[in-house]
Amino acid sequence: MILAGIDEAGYGPLLGPLVVGCCAFEIADDAAADCANGEIPCLWKRLKKAVGKNRSKTGKRLHVNDSKVVYSPAGGLKELERSVLALATACDGQWCEDLAALLSRVAPHVSAEVPEYLWYRPCAHERFPLEQEAMSVRVLANALRLEMQRTGTRLAGLAARVVLERQLNQMIENTRNKGAALFSISAIHLDYLLRTFGERGLVVFCDRQGGRAHYGSLLRLMFEEWELEVTAETEPRSEYRLRRSAGGARHEVRLIFCEKAEAQCLSVAVASMLSKYLRECLMRRFNAFWKQHLPEVEPTAGYYGDGSRFLKDIDSKRRELGIADEQLIRCR
């Protein structure tokens, strides 16, 4: 069976990209019996020797949880980076030498677009990883890979949709609804998961999309070739079954949208962490660019209060550089 998760980072800010991550684990058939009773296998338990919800005191386990738990501005990127890069390396055994290589692997659609933004181009002395040592991350990735082999678990997919400011503004203008724009991005991941794993016992957990509680009409519209059953639609949790026949067999997919999905499903936690890491890497470049032009300017995480302050600080310079508002500032 396939246990997948989708989550975002950067839905609320005024500045910087929106990133929607997706992670899919394949687990051995012995977990199918649990799902038959409505239970979802716990990947934290399966991979407990290599992965934990809490930070490891010895440093021998990867910290995997909601990105808000793993990362804090005060603590820096080190813990988040360690886990994300180890997971990415364990996925296919390949090490990414720089951020461009990581984006090319998990978000190839945005690779050509990034250089079009002056503030997302790499700095002259940019290092990668940003705060970790490559060798220690690779050792942890190998330990995770061995533990996945031992437990019959495989990281089958790791991807992200990175939506930069101009494209996001266009999407919101077209839909007139920020939540609808977010769902349309998540639907790209859902479509991939259904096409790739829909016949393999797929279960997908998603964090609530912009506070929405009802997804049935959108799912019917986007996935017409699947029969839809609404299992439950409540404020904290909405669940659906998608069914279709293919190759003489009947296939079923479970879709679950719920609050705090990152704490319930490791795949969602990984998606959350990947999204946050990519956004933070790009925001590092964003702040470095403006620091080059305005050495005294204080960096920003891009959220509304501080983002508004930052825009005032750089106002003269951005006008001097001819940077249009729609390319820099998110409309909602």
NUVO-812308 format. One record per residue (C-alpha): residue in three letters; y, z, x. Coordinates in steps of 0.2 Angstrom, whole numbers, plus 5000, padded with zeros to 4 digits. Layout:
N
ALAYZX...
end
This chain:
332
MET500050005000ILE501849985005LEU503150125003ALA504950055005GLY506650135003ILE508450065001ASP510050155005GLU511850125010ALA513250195021GLY515050155019TYR515150135000GLY516750244998PRO517850205013LEU519450105014LEU519050035031GLY517549965040PRO515949885034LEU514749925020VAL512949935026VAL511349935015GLY509749975024CYS507949935020CYS506350015027ALA504549975023PHE503050075029GLU501250015026ILE500050145024ALA498150145024ASP497150125008ASP496650305007ALA498350345000ALA498150234985ALA497150374976ASP498650484976CYS499750344969ALA498550324955ASN498950494949GLY500850464950GLU501050554967ILE501950464981PRO501150494999CYS502250595010LEU502650505026TRP503350655034LYS501650745032ARG500750585039LEU501850575054LYS502150755056LYS501750755075ALA503050625079VAL504350645065GLY505150795056LYS506450825043ASN507250955054ARG507950935072SER506550965085LYS506951115097THR505851035110GLY506450855107LYS504650795105ARG504850735087LEU506150625079HIS507350695067VAL507250585051ASN508250645036ASP509750595026SER511050525038LYS512250655032VAL510950785039VAL510550705055TYR512350645060SER513950735060PRO515650685068ALA515650845078GLY513950825085GLY514150635089LEU512850495087LYS511550555099GLU510350625087LEU510550485075GLU510450355088ARG508850425096SER507850415080VAL508550245074LEU508250155091ALA506550235093LEU506050175075ALA506750005078THR505749995095ALA504150055087CYS504249925073ASP503849785084GLY503749855102GLN505349765108TRP506849855115CYS508649795110GLU509749785126ASP511349795116LEU512149805099ALA512149615097ALA510249615100LEU509949755087LEU511049665074SER510049505078ARG508449585074VAL508849695058ALA510449595051PRO510349415058HIS511449355044VAL513049445051SER512849395069ALA513949245068GLU515249335057VAL515549485069PRO516449395082GLU517649325069TYR518449505068LEU519449545083TRP519049735081TYR517149705080ARG516949615097PRO516149715111CYS517249805122ALA517349765141HIS516449925146GLU515349955130ARG513650035135PHE512050035124PRO511350145119LEU513050235116GLU512550415119GLN510650415123GLU509650365138ALA508650205135MET507050275144SER506950435134VAL507050335118ARG505750215123VAL504550355127LEU504850425110ALA504550255102ASN502850245111ALA502350415105LEU502850365087ARG501850205088LEU500350295094GLU500450425080MET500650285067GLN499050205074ARG498150365073THR498650395055GLY498450215049THR500350195046ARG501350045051LEU503250015050ALA503149845042GLY504949805040LEU506749865045ALA508249775039ALA510049795034ARG511349695025VAL513049715034VAL514449665023LEU516149655032GLU517849675024ARG518249505019GLN516549465011LEU516549635002ASN518249604995GLN517749434989MET516149504981ILE517149644972GLU518449514966ASN517049404959THR516149544950ARG517649654946ASN516549794948LYS516149884965GLY514449954958ALA513849784953ALA514349724971LEU513249854979PHE511749824967SER511849634971ILE511749674990SER510249794987ALA509449664976ILE509349554992HIS508249684999LEU507249704983ASP506949514982TYR506249514999LEU505149664996LEU504449584980ARG504149414988THR503349495004PHE502449644998GLY502349624979GLU500449604979ARG500049744990GLY500349904980LEU502249914983VAL503250064978VAL505150054981PHE506350214981CYS508150174980ASP509650294981ARG510750294965GLN511750134966GLY513550184963GLY513150324951ARG512250204939ALA510850274929HIS510150114920TYR509549964929GLY508349884917SER509549744911LEU509949694929LEU508149694935ARG507649584920LEU509049464925MET508649454943PHE506749454943GLU506349344928GLU504649304934TRP504049484933GLU503749584917LEU504749744916GLU504249904909VAL505550044908THR504650204912ALA506150324912GLU508050314912THR508850484915GLU510350534925PRO509350604940ARG507950474940SER507550304933GLU505850224935TYR505250044931ARG503649944933LEU503649764937ARG502049664933ARG501449494935SER499849394938ALA499549294954GLY497949224962GLY496949284947ALA497449464950ARG498649574941HIS500049654952GLU501149804949VAL502649864958ARG503550034955LEU505450044957ILE506250224957PHE508050254958CYS508550434960GLU509750564966LYS509450624984ALA508050494987GLU508250525006ALA507550695004GLN506050634994CYS505550475003LEU505550455022SER505850265020VAL507450295011ALA507950415025VAL507650285038ALA508650155028SER510050285026MET510050325045LEU509950135050SER511450095039LYS512450245045TYR512050205063LEU512550015062ARG514150065053GLU514650195066CYS514250075080LEU515449945072MET516750085069ARG516650135088ARG517149955092PHE518549955078ASN519350115085ALA519150045103PHE520049885098TRP521549975091LYS521550105105GLN521849955117HIS523449905108LEU524050085103PRO523350205116GLU524050355106VAL523250315089GLU521950435083PRO520350365078THR519750355060ALA518050355051GLY518850245038TYR518750355023TYR520250355011GLY521350495016ASP521250465035GLY521050285033SER522750275024ARG523550375039PHE522750255051LEU523450105042LYS525250185043ASP524950215062ILE524450035065ASP525549945053SER526849865065LYS525449815077ARG524349735064ARG525849635057GLU526249585075LEU524449525077GLY524549425061ILE523049525053ALA522949485034ASP522649635023GLU521149565015GLN520249545031LEU520549725036ILE520849835021ARG519449855007CYS520149824990ARG519149964982
end
